[in-house]
Amino acid sequence: MRVAGASILVLLAIVGSTAPWLAPGDPFAMTAPPLLAPGSAHLFGTDDLGRDVFTAVVHGARTSLFVGLAAAALAAACGLLVGGVAAVRGGIVDESLMRSSDFVQALPRFLLVVTIVSLFGHRFELIVLIIGLTEWPSTARLFRAHAVTTLQRDFAQAAYAVGATDRMVVVRHVMPLAASVMAAQISYHAGGAILIEAGLSVLGLGDPTVMSWGALLGEANRFIREAWWMSVFPGVAVTLTILGCNLLAEGLAHDGDPGAGEITKEITKFAAS
């Protein structure tokens, strides 16, 4: 499962990184008559403006994968910081941070992203930032639960006994043990970020200056019957990417984490309190 997911994502990453050589040319350029069916001249056909769909899909891979990676990395950084501080400080700090994460997690995320993007513009950087800043609560809660469990173990208490600081214990003991679980969470978040960006673009809220799979799907809405290829090929690309992220996350969570059951119990106990 983990190998299959990683293979899909590596293949897509290669496609995205080699886009200028694999599909040279401007993906926005009108190079042929509109609505040409897939053929030898245009593998994925052309859209309603005469742009080559294959070129657009290949170049869109770079955008969509960047959105997933950048948003997931930002969410992971915020989640690790909040979860780590909550676990180490405890008391009122822990309670305040967890209640804050509950509040953010309770908000209708997609609607929140749509509202912010509608108010402040469709800039690509803003979209990535907003997606990342709305994904961190689940990472924070997961890392907090893992840290609380780890800090109670003998080797963590021994580290404190010889003078280790909170930061040293978290970096040297908590984070290595939580690495597989956090990697799985990041993979899940990457897939979710790509899906949200695609949804925004379908609604016409994406950055019009950037080529992405979501933008292609949004433009294909009006031509589903006349030009099936406009929606099928970018749709397959999005589906494969989400599948790869989920398979990798499942593999990391189940194959590489012997303490997953203990973490799950801790999270369940905290959520019930």
TAHU-V476850 format. One record per pair of residues at least 24 apart in sequence whose ideal C-beta (glycine too) atoms are under 10 Angstrom apart, sorted by sequence separation. I is the first residue (numbers start at 0). J is the second residue. If there is no record, write none. Layout:
# TAHU-V476850
i=[I | I]
j=[J | J]
This chain:
# TAHU-V476850
i=[26 | 30 | 109 | 149 | 152 | 212 | 213 | 25 | 26 | 108 | 148 | 149 | 212 | 24 | 25 | 26 | 28 | 108 | 146 | 147 | 149 | 211 | 212 | 24 | 26 | 27 | 28 | 106 | 142 | 146 | 149 | 26 | 27 | 108 | 145 | 146 | 148 | 149 | 212 | 22 | 25 | 26 | 103 | 104 | 145 | 148 | 24 | 25 | 26 | 103 | 104 | 106 | 146 | 22 | 23 | 26 | 27 | 103 | 104 | 105 | 142 | 145 | 146 | 21 | 22 | 26 | 103 | 104 | 142 | 145 | 21 | 22 | 25 | 26 | 103 | 104 | 144 | 200 | 22 | 23 | 24 | 102 | 103 | 22 | 100 | 101 | 104 | 142 | 145 | 18 | 21 | 22 | 26 | 100 | 103 | 104 | 141 | 144 | 145 | 197 | 20 | 21 | 99 | 100 | 197 | 18 | 19 | 22 | 100 | 142 | 18 | 19 | 21 | 97 | 100 | 101 | 141 | 142 | 197 | 17 | 18 | 96 | 99 | 100 | 141 | 197 | 18 | 196 | 14 | 15 | 18 | 19 | 97 | 138 | 141 | 142 | 14 | 15 | 17 | 18 | 96 | 97 | 100 | 138 | 141 | 193 | 194 | 197 | 14 | 15 | 16 | 17 | 18 | 96 | 193 | 197 | 15 | 16 | 14 | 15 | 97 | 138 | 194 | 13 | 14 | 15 | 96 | 137 | 138 | 190 | 193 | 194 | 12 | 15 | 16 | 193 | 11 | 12 | 15 | 138 | 10 | 11 | 14 | 15 | 93 | 134 | 137 | 138 | 190 | 191 | 194 | 134 | 137 | 189 | 190 | 193 | 11 | 12 | 189 | 190 | 192 | 11 | 82 | 86 | 134 | 135 | 190 | 191 | 73 | 77 | 81 | 82 | 85 | 93 | 134 | 137 | 187 | 189 | 190 | 191 | 69 | 72 | 73 | 76 | 77 | 80 | 81 | 82 | 84 | 85 | 134 | 189 | 190 | 8 | 12 | 70 | 73 | 74 | 75 | 78 | 79 | 82 | 83 | 86 | 87 | 188 | 189 | 190 | 66 | 70 | 73 | 74 | 77 | 78 | 81 | 82 | 85 | 86 | 131 | 134 | 186 | 187 | 190 | 65 | 69 | 70 | 73 | 74 | 77 | 78 | 80 | 81 | 82 | 85 | 86 | 89 | 130 | 133 | 134 | 186 | 187 | 189 | 190 | 8 | 68 | 69 | 70 | 71 | 72 | 73 | 74 | 75 | 76 | 77 | 78 | 79 | 80 | 81 | 82 | 83 | 84 | 85 | 86 | 87 | 133 | 185 | 186 | 189 | 8 | 66 | 67 | 70 | 71 | 74 | 75 | 78 | 79 | 82 | 83 | 86 | 87 | 186 | 187 | 188 | 62 | 66 | 69 | 70 | 73 | 74 | 77 | 78 | 81 | 82 | 85 | 86 | 89 | 130 | 131 | 134 | 183 | 186 | 187 | 65 | 69 | 70 | 73 | 74 | 76 | 77 | 78 | 79 | 80 | 81 | 82 | 83 | 84 | 85 | 86 | 130 | 133 | 183 | 185 | 186 | 187 | 67 | 70 | 71 | 74 | 75 | 78 | 79 | 82 | 83 | 86 | 87 | 130 | 185 | 186 | 66 | 70 | 74 | 75 | 78 | 79 | 82 | 86 | 130 | 183 | 184 | 186 | 187 | 66 | 74 | 78 | 82 | 127 | 130 | 182 | 183 | 186 | 187 | 126 | 129 | 130 | 182 | 183 | 185 | 186 | 71 | 75 | 79 | 183 | 184 | 180 | 182 | 183 | 184 | 126 | 127 | 130 | 182 | 183 | 126 | 129 | 181 | 182 | 183 | 179 | 180 | 183 | 179 | 180 | 183 | 123 | 126 | 178 | 179 | 182 | 183 | 126 | 179 | 182 | 179 | 180 | 181 | 179 | 180 | 183 | 87 | 88 | 178 | 179 | 87 | 121 | 126 | 178 | 179 | 180 | 86 | 87 | 121 | 126 | 127 | 177 | 179 | 180 | 126 | 176 | 179 | 84 | 87 | 125 | 176 | 177 | 83 | 87 | 109 | 113 | 117 | 121 | 123 | 124 | 176 | 180 | 83 | 86 | 108 | 112 | 116 | 121 | 123 | 126 | 112 | 120 | 121 | 122 | 123 | 84 | 109 | 113 | 117 | 121 | 123 | 126 | 177 | 83 | 87 | 109 | 112 | 113 | 116 | 120 | 121 | 122 | 123 | 176 | 82 | 83 | 86 | 108 | 112 | 117 | 121 | 122 | 116 | 121 | 123 | 109 | 113 | 116 | 79 | 83 | 109 | 116 | 82 | 83 | 113 | 112 | 109 | 79 | 83 | 79 | 82 | 79 | 82 | 79 | 78 | 75 | 78 | 75 | 78 | 75 | 149 | 74 | 75 | 78 | 148 | 74 | 145 | 149 | 71 | 72 | 74 | 75 | 145 | 148 | 149 | 71 | 74 | 75 | 145 | 148 | 70 | 71 | 73 | 74 | 147 | 71 | 72 | 145 | 148 | 68 | 71 | 72 | 74 | 144 | 145 | 148 | 67 | 70 | 71 | 74 | 144 | 147 | 67 | 70 | 71 | 73 | 144 | 146 | 68 | 69 | 71 | 72 | 142 | 144 | 145 | 67 | 68 | 70 | 71 | 141 | 144 | 145 | 67 | 70 | 71 | 141 | 143 | 144 | 147 | 66 | 67 | 69 | 70 | 143 | 144 | 67 | 68 | 141 | 144 | 64 | 67 | 68 | 70 | 140 | 141 | 144 | 66 | 67 | 70 | 140 | 143 | 144 | 65 | 66 | 67 | 65 | 66 | 67 | 63 | 64 | 66 | 67 | 137 | 140 | 63 | 66 | 140 | 62 | 63 | 65 | 66 | 63 | 66 | 62 | 63 | 63 | 59 | 62 | 66 | 59 | 62 | 66 | 62 | 65 | 66 | 63 | 65 | 66 | 62 | 63 | 64 | 66 | 61 | 62 | 63 | 64 | 61 | 62 | 63 | 59 | 60 | 61 | 62 | 63 | 58 | 59 | 60 | 62 | 63 | 58 | 59 | 60 | 62 | 57 | 58 | 59 | 56 | 59 | 55 | 59 | 54 | 55 | 56 | 59 | 55 | 59 | 55 | 56 | 50 | 55 | 52 | 55 | 50 | 52 | 50 | 46 | 101 | 48 | 63 | 47 | 43 | 46 | 47 | 97 | 46 | 59 | 60 | 63 | 67 | 71 | 97 | 47 | 52 | 55 | 59 | 63 | 67 | 47 | 53 | 97 | 46 | 52 | 56 | 60 | 64 | 93 | 52 | 55 | 56 | 59 | 63 | 67 | 1 | 8 | 47 | 52 | 55 | 59 | 47 | 50 | 52 | 53 | 56 | 57 | 27 | 46 | 52 | 56 | 60 | 5 | 8 | 27 | 45 | 52 | 1 | 4 | 8 | 27 | 44 | 46 | 47 | 26 | 27 | 44 | 45 | 46 | 26 | 44 | 45 | 1 | 25 | 43 | 44 | 4 | 42 | 43 | 41 | 44 | 26 | 34 | 43 | 44 | 26 | 33 | 37 | 43 | 36 | 37 | 42 | 43 | 34 | 35 | 36 | 37 | 18 | 34 | 36 | 33 | 35 | 34 | 37 | 34 | 37 | 14 | 11 | 11 | 10 | 11 | 8 | 12 | 7 | 8 | 11 | 7 | 10 | 7 | 8 | 9 | 7 | 8 | 7 | 8 | 6 | 7 | 4 | 5 | 8 | 3 | 4 | 7 | 8 | 3 | 4 | 6 | 7 | 4 | 5 | 6 | 4 | 5 | 3 | 4 | 2 | 3 | 4 | 0 | 1 | 2 | 4 | 5 | 0 | 1 | 3 | 4 | 5 | 0 | 1 | 3 | 4 | 0 | 1 | 2 | 0 | 1 | 0 | 1 | 0 | 1 | 0 | 1 | 2 | 0 | 1 | 0 | 1]
j=[50 | 54 | 133 | 173 | 176 | 236 | 237 | 50 | 51 | 133 | 173 | 174 | 237 | 50 | 51 | 52 | 54 | 134 | 172 | 173 | 175 | 237 | 238 | 51 | 53 | 54 | 55 | 133 | 169 | 173 | 176 | 54 | 55 | 136 | 173 | 174 | 176 | 177 | 240 | 51 | 54 | 55 | 132 | 133 | 174 | 177 | 54 | 55 | 56 | 133 | 134 | 136 | 176 | 53 | 54 | 57 | 58 | 134 | 135 | 136 | 173 | 176 | 177 | 53 | 54 | 58 | 135 | 136 | 174 | 177 | 54 | 55 | 58 | 59 | 136 | 137 | 177 | 233 | 56 | 57 | 58 | 136 | 137 | 57 | 135 | 136 | 139 | 177 | 180 | 54 | 57 | 58 | 62 | 136 | 139 | 140 | 177 | 180 | 181 | 233 | 57 | 58 | 136 | 137 | 234 | 56 | 57 | 60 | 138 | 180 | 57 | 58 | 60 | 136 | 139 | 140 | 180 | 181 | 236 | 57 | 58 | 136 | 139 | 140 | 181 | 237 | 59 | 237 | 56 | 57 | 60 | 61 | 139 | 180 | 183 | 184 | 57 | 58 | 60 | 61 | 139 | 140 | 143 | 181 | 184 | 236 | 237 | 240 | 58 | 59 | 60 | 61 | 62 | 140 | 237 | 241 | 60 | 61 | 60 | 61 | 143 | 184 | 240 | 60 | 61 | 62 | 143 | 184 | 185 | 237 | 240 | 241 | 60 | 63 | 64 | 241 | 60 | 61 | 64 | 187 | 60 | 61 | 64 | 65 | 143 | 184 | 187 | 188 | 240 | 241 | 244 | 185 | 188 | 240 | 241 | 244 | 63 | 64 | 241 | 242 | 244 | 64 | 135 | 139 | 187 | 188 | 243 | 244 | 127 | 131 | 135 | 136 | 139 | 147 | 188 | 191 | 241 | 243 | 244 | 245 | 124 | 127 | 128 | 131 | 132 | 135 | 136 | 137 | 139 | 140 | 189 | 244 | 245 | 64 | 68 | 126 | 129 | 130 | 131 | 134 | 135 | 138 | 139 | 142 | 143 | 244 | 245 | 246 | 123 | 127 | 130 | 131 | 134 | 135 | 138 | 139 | 142 | 143 | 188 | 191 | 243 | 244 | 247 | 123 | 127 | 128 | 131 | 132 | 135 | 136 | 138 | 139 | 140 | 143 | 144 | 147 | 188 | 191 | 192 | 244 | 245 | 247 | 248 | 67 | 127 | 128 | 129 | 130 | 131 | 132 | 133 | 134 | 135 | 136 | 137 | 138 | 139 | 140 | 141 | 142 | 143 | 144 | 145 | 146 | 192 | 244 | 245 | 248 | 68 | 126 | 127 | 130 | 131 | 134 | 135 | 138 | 139 | 142 | 143 | 146 | 147 | 246 | 247 | 248 | 123 | 127 | 130 | 131 | 134 | 135 | 138 | 139 | 142 | 143 | 146 | 147 | 150 | 191 | 192 | 195 | 244 | 247 | 248 | 127 | 131 | 132 | 135 | 136 | 138 | 139 | 140 | 141 | 142 | 143 | 144 | 145 | 146 | 147 | 148 | 192 | 195 | 245 | 247 | 248 | 249 | 130 | 133 | 134 | 137 | 138 | 141 | 142 | 145 | 146 | 149 | 150 | 193 | 248 | 249 | 130 | 134 | 138 | 139 | 142 | 143 | 146 | 150 | 194 | 247 | 248 | 250 | 251 | 131 | 139 | 143 | 147 | 192 | 195 | 247 | 248 | 251 | 252 | 192 | 195 | 196 | 248 | 249 | 251 | 252 | 138 | 142 | 146 | 250 | 251 | 248 | 250 | 251 | 252 | 195 | 196 | 199 | 251 | 252 | 196 | 199 | 251 | 252 | 253 | 250 | 251 | 254 | 251 | 252 | 255 | 196 | 199 | 251 | 252 | 255 | 256 | 200 | 253 | 256 | 254 | 255 | 256 | 255 | 256 | 259 | 164 | 165 | 255 | 256 | 165 | 199 | 204 | 256 | 257 | 258 | 165 | 166 | 200 | 205 | 206 | 256 | 258 | 259 | 206 | 256 | 259 | 165 | 168 | 206 | 257 | 258 | 165 | 169 | 191 | 195 | 199 | 203 | 205 | 206 | 258 | 262 | 166 | 169 | 191 | 195 | 199 | 204 | 206 | 209 | 196 | 204 | 205 | 206 | 207 | 169 | 194 | 198 | 202 | 206 | 208 | 211 | 262 | 169 | 173 | 195 | 198 | 199 | 202 | 206 | 207 | 208 | 209 | 262 | 169 | 170 | 173 | 195 | 199 | 204 | 208 | 209 | 204 | 209 | 211 | 198 | 202 | 205 | 169 | 173 | 199 | 206 | 173 | 174 | 204 | 204 | 202 | 173 | 177 | 174 | 177 | 177 | 181 | 181 | 181 | 181 | 184 | 182 | 185 | 184 | 258 | 184 | 185 | 188 | 258 | 185 | 256 | 261 | 184 | 185 | 187 | 188 | 258 | 261 | 262 | 185 | 188 | 189 | 259 | 262 | 185 | 186 | 188 | 189 | 262 | 187 | 188 | 261 | 264 | 185 | 188 | 189 | 191 | 261 | 262 | 265 | 185 | 188 | 189 | 192 | 262 | 265 | 186 | 189 | 190 | 192 | 263 | 265 | 188 | 189 | 191 | 192 | 262 | 264 | 265 | 188 | 189 | 191 | 192 | 262 | 265 | 266 | 189 | 192 | 193 | 263 | 265 | 266 | 269 | 189 | 190 | 192 | 193 | 266 | 267 | 191 | 192 | 265 | 268 | 189 | 192 | 193 | 195 | 265 | 266 | 269 | 192 | 193 | 196 | 266 | 269 | 270 | 192 | 193 | 194 | 193 | 194 | 195 | 192 | 193 | 195 | 196 | 266 | 269 | 193 | 196 | 270 | 193 | 194 | 196 | 197 | 196 | 199 | 196 | 197 | 200 | 197 | 200 | 205 | 200 | 205 | 209 | 206 | 209 | 211 | 209 | 211 | 212 | 209 | 210 | 211 | 213 | 209 | 210 | 211 | 212 | 210 | 211 | 212 | 209 | 210 | 211 | 212 | 213 | 209 | 210 | 211 | 213 | 214 | 210 | 211 | 212 | 214 | 210 | 211 | 212 | 210 | 213 | 210 | 214 | 210 | 211 | 212 | 215 | 212 | 216 | 214 | 215 | 210 | 215 | 215 | 218 | 215 | 219 | 218 | 215 | 270 | 218 | 233 | 218 | 215 | 218 | 219 | 269 | 219 | 232 | 233 | 236 | 240 | 244 | 270 | 221 | 226 | 229 | 233 | 237 | 241 | 222 | 228 | 272 | 222 | 228 | 232 | 236 | 240 | 269 | 229 | 232 | 233 | 236 | 240 | 244 | 179 | 186 | 225 | 230 | 233 | 237 | 226 | 229 | 231 | 232 | 235 | 236 | 207 | 226 | 232 | 236 | 240 | 186 | 189 | 208 | 226 | 233 | 183 | 186 | 190 | 209 | 226 | 228 | 229 | 209 | 210 | 227 | 228 | 229 | 210 | 228 | 229 | 186 | 210 | 228 | 229 | 190 | 228 | 229 | 228 | 231 | 214 | 222 | 231 | 232 | 215 | 222 | 226 | 232 | 226 | 227 | 232 | 233 | 225 | 226 | 227 | 228 | 210 | 226 | 228 | 226 | 228 | 228 | 231 | 229 | 232 | 236 | 236 | 239 | 239 | 240 | 239 | 243 | 239 | 240 | 243 | 240 | 243 | 241 | 242 | 243 | 242 | 243 | 243 | 244 | 243 | 244 | 242 | 243 | 246 | 242 | 243 | 246 | 247 | 243 | 244 | 246 | 247 | 245 | 246 | 247 | 246 | 247 | 246 | 247 | 246 | 247 | 248 | 245 | 246 | 247 | 249 | 250 | 246 | 247 | 249 | 250 | 251 | 247 | 248 | 250 | 251 | 248 | 249 | 250 | 249 | 250 | 250 | 251 | 251 | 252 | 252 | 253 | 254 | 253 | 254 | 254 | 255]
